[in-house]
């Protein structure tokens, strides 16, 4: 009974949540979850940490791409 209640609450929460931009989170969560599982059965903690790290890396890469694009635009305008 508790399992059905938990699953229905989770389903309602997932269906009512707005779409999120999860760049890097999914891949990081998978890698972190597997690593956490093998490092002492801490898969959930590993998945959360992996998601945070993956999100950080994705933002860092986006920032670098924006800087490269701006430097290319600035370099072309000087010619």
HELIX and SHEET records of a PDB file:
HELIX    1   1 UNK A    2  UNK A   16  1                                  15    
HELIX    2   2 UNK A   25  UNK A   38  1                                  14    
HELIX    3   3 UNK A   43  UNK A   77  1                                  35    
END                                                                             
